[in-house]
Amino acid sequence: MSLAAMSLAGGMLLATSVPALAVSATDTEVRASVYAPASGPVSERSQTLEVSAEATLQPIDIGEWDVEAAPPPIESSVAGVGDVSLLESPRVVWPVDPSRTSDGFGPRVAPCGGCSTEHDGVDFNPGAGAPIVSIADGVVITATEAGGGYGAYVEVQHNINGVLITSLYAHMQYGSIQVSAGQRVSAGDPLGAVGSTGQSTGPHLHLEMYGADGVRFDGMAWLQANVTG
């Protein structure tokens, strides 16, 4: 084998048996492997923050704020129809004969397509054409035959023992309403007649009752506790 061939073979043997990081063709210094762990104790340097004696805290500008009085309560547009707050009603009566009812207040099986499963009122069944009267003294705030699902209906606001209560009488016969908005009525005064207008499955009085907050409550239970005759 020639000298050149021997030199080439030796170089190949060295290249395949020694890691590249340990050999440098131009560097003659002995260097530690980058994978070797550091020897000796490792000291940690603490960090410090130098603040000038002239440094001051600057307040954050959040702008100017004005304190204003709360706006006055919104007055109901229907409450202005009559001086309801001045009407005291010492007498409470049933709107119709209460001996026959079909649906009570609260959850129920919907009786028709589009009917609610949460019944906001009480359904009385005294018969078609039976007279419907105001449960107490008050002021009529709604009297219309264009009541949508209510059909022909009347609403009356009452002040009973200092509490503002509204009664709503729905599904009256067309042409039977005997009062108008703004009219004062007394307990027992006729309002209309039992019918089946609006979203109804048959002649009945749908009675709803609610307070100043508009939340419906069980009219049957309330009447049983408050009817005076």
C-alpha positions in Angstrom: 0.0 0.0 0.0 1.4 3.4 -0.9 2.0 6.1 1.6 -0.8 8.2 0.3 -3.3 5.4 0.7 -2.1 4.7 4.2 -2.6 8.3 5.2 -6.1 8.3 3.7 -7.1 5.1 5.6 -5.8 6.5 8.8 -7.8 9.7 8.4 -11.0 7.8 7.8 -10.5 5.6 10.9 -9.9 8.7 13.0 -13.1 10.5 11.6 -15.4 7.6 12.3 -14.1 6.8 15.8 -13.8 10.2 17.5 -16.6 12.7 18.0 -16.4 15.8 15.9 -16.5 18.1 18.9 -13.2 16.6 20.2 -11.2 17.2 17.0 -10.4 20.4 15.2 -8.1 20.7 12.2 -6.9 24.1 13.2 -7.4 24.3 17.0 -4.6 22.8 19.2 -6.1 23.8 22.6 -7.6 21.1 24.8 -11.3 22.0 25.4 -13.8 20.5 27.7 -16.8 18.8 26.2 -20.0 20.9 26.2 -21.8 17.9 27.8 -19.5 17.6 30.8 -21.1 18.7 34.1 -19.7 21.8 35.8 -17.4 21.1 38.7 -17.1 22.9 42.0 -19.8 24.9 44.0 -22.2 27.1 42.0 -22.8 30.5 43.6 -25.9 32.5 43.1 -25.7 36.3 42.6 -28.4 38.3 44.4 -30.1 41.1 42.4 -30.4 44.6 43.7 -32.4 47.6 42.5 -31.0 51.1 43.0 -33.5 53.9 43.2 -32.5 57.5 43.0 -33.3 59.6 46.1 -35.0 62.1 43.8 -37.5 59.6 42.5 -41.1 60.3 43.6 -44.4 58.4 43.1 -46.6 60.1 40.6 -50.4 59.9 41.2 -52.5 58.2 38.4 -54.8 60.7 36.7 -58.2 59.0 36.6 -60.0 62.1 35.5 -62.7 64.1 37.2 -66.0 62.5 38.4 -69.2 64.3 39.2 -71.7 62.9 41.6 -75.3 63.4 40.5 -78.6 62.6 42.2 -80.4 59.4 40.9 -83.0 60.1 38.3 -86.6 60.1 39.6 -88.6 56.8 39.3 -90.3 56.2 36.0 -94.0 56.8 36.3 -96.4 54.2 34.7 -98.2 55.7 31.7 -101.4 53.8 32.7 -101.2 54.8 36.4 -101.8 58.4 35.3 -105.2 57.5 33.9 -106.7 57.8 37.4 -105.6 58.6 41.0 -105.3 55.0 41.9 -103.2 55.7 45.0 -106.1 57.6 46.5 -108.7 54.8 46.1 -109.2 52.7 49.1 -111.3 49.6 48.6 -112.9 48.2 51.7 -114.8 45.5 49.8 -113.5 42.6 47.7 -115.9 40.3 45.8 -115.6 37.3 43.4 -115.6 38.3 39.7 -117.9 35.5 38.8 -119.4 32.4 40.5 -116.3 30.6 41.8 -117.8 27.2 42.1 -116.6 26.0 38.7 -112.9 26.3 37.5 -110.9 24.6 34.9 -107.3 25.7 35.1 -105.5 26.9 38.2 -102.4 29.1 38.5 -99.0 27.7 37.6 -97.6 24.9 35.5 -100.0 23.0 33.3 -100.4 20.9 30.2 -100.9 23.4 27.3 -104.6 23.1 26.3 -103.9 24.3 22.7 -101.2 24.9 20.1 -99.4 28.1 21.1 -100.9 28.1 24.6 -98.5 28.5 27.5 -97.5 25.6 29.8 -97.1 28.2 32.6 -100.6 29.6 33.4 -100.5 33.1 34.7 -104.1 33.2 35.8 -107.1 31.3 37.0 -109.9 30.0 34.6 -113.5 30.2 35.8 -116.3 28.5 34.0 -119.7 30.1 35.0 -121.0 29.7 31.4 -121.0 31.8 28.3 -122.6 35.2 28.7 -122.3 35.2 32.5 -121.6 38.7 33.9 -118.1 39.6 35.0 -117.7 42.2 37.8 -114.8 44.2 39.2 -113.3 42.5 42.3 -112.9 45.8 44.1 -113.1 49.6 43.8 -110.6 50.9 41.3 -109.8 52.6 38.0 -110.1 51.0 34.6 -106.7 51.2 32.9 -107.4 49.0 29.8 -110.7 48.2 28.0 -110.2 46.8 24.5 -111.4 44.2 22.0 -108.0 44.0 20.3 -106.1 42.2 23.1 -104.3 39.6 21.0 -104.3 36.3 23.0 -106.5 37.9 25.7 -109.2 38.8 23.1 -111.6 41.3 24.5 -110.3 42.2 28.0 -110.4 44.8 30.8 -107.8 45.7 33.4 -108.6 47.5 36.7 -106.1 48.9 39.2 -107.0 48.8 42.9 -105.6 50.1 46.1 -106.4 47.4 48.7 -105.1 48.0 52.2 -102.4 50.3 50.8 -101.2 47.8 48.2 -101.5 48.5 44.5 -103.0 45.5 42.7 -104.2 45.1 39.1 -106.9 42.6 38.0 -107.2 41.5 34.4 -110.3 39.9 32.9 -109.8 38.2 29.6 -111.7 36.4 26.7 -114.9 38.5 27.2 -117.6 38.4 24.5 -117.1 41.0 21.7 -119.5 43.9 22.3 -120.0 43.1 26.0 -117.4 45.5 27.6 -119.3 48.1 29.6 -116.4 50.3 30.8 -113.7 52.5 29.3 -110.1 53.5 30.3 -110.0 56.1 33.1 -113.5 55.1 34.5 -113.8 54.6 38.2 -115.6 51.5 39.2 -116.7 50.0 42.5 -116.6 46.4 43.8 -119.3 44.4 42.0 -119.7 46.8 39.0 -120.2 45.0 35.7 -117.3 45.0 33.3 -118.4 42.6 30.5 -119.6 39.0 29.8 -117.8 35.7 29.7 -116.8 34.7 26.2 -114.2 32.8 24.2 -112.3 35.6 22.3 -108.6 35.5 21.7 -106.5 32.4 22.4 -109.3 30.3 24.1 -110.6 26.8 23.8 -114.1 27.6 25.1 -116.2 30.2 27.1 -114.4 31.1 30.4 -113.1 34.0 32.4 -109.3 34.1 32.5 -108.4 36.2 35.6 -104.9 37.4 36.2 -103.7 39.4 39.2 -100.4 41.2 39.8 -98.8 43.8 42.0 -96.9 47.0 41.2 -93.9 44.9 40.0 -96.0 43.2 37.3 -95.3 39.7 38.7 -98.4 37.5 38.4 -99.6 35.7 41.5 -102.3 33.1 42.3 -105.6 35.1 42.1 -107.7 32.2 43.5 -105.6 32.0 46.7 -105.7 35.8 47.1 -109.4 36.0 46.6 -110.1 33.2 49.0 -108.1 35.1 51.6 -109.5 38.6 50.9 -113.1 38.3 49.6 -115.4 40.2 52.1 -118.7 39.4 50.4 
